[in-house]
Amino acid sequence: MGRSQSQLAGQDQMMGEIDGENDDTKTEGFSSASDTANIDTRGDMVLQVKHEKYTQEYRVSVAALRKISPYFAVLLDPVKFSEGAAVRTRLTELERSRVDTALVPSVDLPRVSVVISDIGEASKTNISSAAAFRMTFVFLCILHNPDTFIQCPSIHFISILALIADRFDAAAPISLYLKKSGWKQKLSRPTFTHKSKSQLELNRRKKLYAGIIFGFQDWVHQYSAELIYEGSEKWLSGSSEIEEEPPWLYLPYGIEEELFYRRSCIFDTLGSIQEYVLGPYLHNVDKPQCRLGYDSSWQCDSFQLGQTIRYLTRKGALSVQGTFAPVPDAPQFADSIDDLLTVLRQCPTYQLASHSHCGPRAKLEPALRSITPALSQTGICLYCWKGNRAEDSWRENPSGGKWYLGMPRLKALHGQCHDHRTAKALCTAEERDWTPPNLRIP
């Protein structure tokens, strides 16, 4: 299939113009109906893409689109849709005229129109008509020729490409192209440029969305875990509901709600450790927690409790409020889960004179050590999510019941996914027992 030299020569400029998130490039030279972009110079149909008041035409191959995209396979079916019937009628007329369609001018070929709302949710991304047309150009080039060479773009471009591929049901060939071309590998590398917290979250979300659409298990697990750990500015209100946003700002297939719920479950789990450590000091009045048996053991307990509450409150991990004048909008822990784990691990070992090995740190350390492996598996496993979401979801199917320290590893649902179920059992349990097995009373 043919591709014009002007297309190949203009790719670098094209890619530079589409990479910007707030693309303001003009549409001259790319939005005129008379300027048809030749995806396939021997193509037998013209695809018209409309965005706002502009229209861009692409000369494409009906057979190539129908072969690789179920969306076009149905749309261009002469039996199922009028568009397909009209294309078949016009091509039949050309065949009867004994005219080679490769020699027919684009203006005489059958036309099928799609509006920008048919390209995923691109209307919510605030991209210009020029950028939308250029991204569609790249998408169609890849579908027609998987060996097309295009320089590696930004993650913003990949997220828009995911939108287009998802709407036209062509994620599989685009995913294969991203792997073969090295785009995925290059975009997986960490960047060391300084970015704000909101910019980092936006990049994280775009990669996660692209990973969901293109089936990149490593991206989905990594960036969902990062979003769970780092949190989202959109979740600080206590809700994950977002309207009229691009899909990476409200992730599809129930994943947005799932991530928000998993973060809440992890905080609840860490909160249970705080309760395990501080609860006996507050509720056990029969005997002191200090096991040295000194006359000062009760004073040791009071000292330990006061100093620990003071430390956790100063670090934002604990809030002390009166029940007679409750604060309706209590501040939430806005930092990352890693920050909270660091706060708990660094809890000082306060000691009274002549006392040693007293205080909550002796209980904190083994509990935190035991949950580290499980917390590393709290990200979404795409394989499990697609294979059996009803079983894998924390939100839709919490484990409930009782979890205890030293609990045997659960049987995997799929392959080697033992740790996913272990993490779920820990974080969605109704009750947790952090007592070490050797100290647990039968």
C-alpha positions, 0 to 999 in steps of 0.5 A: 500500500502506498504512502506519500513522501509528503506524509513521511516528511511531515511526521516529525512536525505533526508529532511535535504539534500533537504532544502538547496537552493544550494544543492551540495549533491552527487547522490550516492545511489539515482541515480542508475537505479538498486536502485529503490525507492519503493513508493508503494511496490505493484506498477505495473509500474516504473517511470524513472525521468532523470536529466542531466546524472542521472536517478532515478526510482520509483516503483509506482501505475498506478491507484493511479497516474491516479486517482489523477493527470490529467497529468498522467491520460492522459500520461498513457491512453492506447488510447491517448499516446504510453506510456500508450499503452506500459504500458497496453501491458506489464501489460496484458502480466503479467496478462496472465502469472497469475503473481501477479504484487506485486511479480514482480521485478521492473526490469520486470515492464513497464517503463515510462520516464520523463525528468527534463524539465517535472517537471515544471521549475526545470532546472532553479532552479540550484538544483542538481540531488540528490535534484530533485530526493528526492523532486520527491520522497516526491511528489510521496509519498504524492500522493500515501499515503496522511497520509505520515509523513514527517517533515516540510521542508523549504520554499525553499522545498515547492517552489520546491514542488509547481513546481512539483505539478503544472507541474503534475497537482496535486496541489490540493492533495498537497495543502490539505496535506500541510494543514492537516500536519501543514506545511502551519501553521508552515511556516506561522509563522514569523521568527526572524532570521536576513536576508538581504533585498534580502533574505527577498524578496526571501522568500516572493516570494517563499511563494507567488508562493507556495500560487498561485499554492496551492491556499492559499488565505491568503499567496497570499494576504499577500505576494503580498502586502508585495512585493508591499510595499517593492518593488523588487530589480529587479524592480529598473531598471524600468522594471519587465522583467526577463528571465531564472529565477525560476518562483518565480523570475518572477511570473506567470499568469501576477502577476509579471507585476500586482504587479509592476504596482500596486506599480507604481499606489500607488506611483502615488497616493501618488504623487497626495497628494504631488501635492494637498498640494504643488500645490497651493503654486506654482500655485495660485498667486491670494491669499496666502494659509495662511488664517490669513490675515496678511501682512506677509501671503505671506512670510508665504507661501514662508517659508512653501513652501521652508521648505516643499520642503527642507524636502521632498528632504532630505528624498528622496520623492521629486526631484528638477531638471532643465528642461534645463538640465534634468537628464535621469535616475532620482533616484527612491524612493527605500524604502518601501511604508510604509517608504514614508508614514512615511515621509509624516506623519512626515512632520514638522509643520513649523511656522513663528512668530505669525502664527499658523495652517499654512502649508501643514501638515493641508492638509496632515493629513486628506488625508493620514488618508483617504487612509490608509484603501484602501492601506491595500487592495492593495494585490492580492485577489486570489479569485477575480483574478481567478474568474474574472481577467479581471475585478480585474486587475489594469493593464488590466482594470484600473478604470480611471475617477475621484476619490474624497475624501468621495467617496461611497464604491463600490459594491463588485464583489465577496462576501466581496471584497468591499475594493479591488474595492475601492483601485483600484478606488483610485489608478488607477483613472485618476484624484483625488480630495483630498479636504475634502467634507465639504470644497469642492465647489459644 
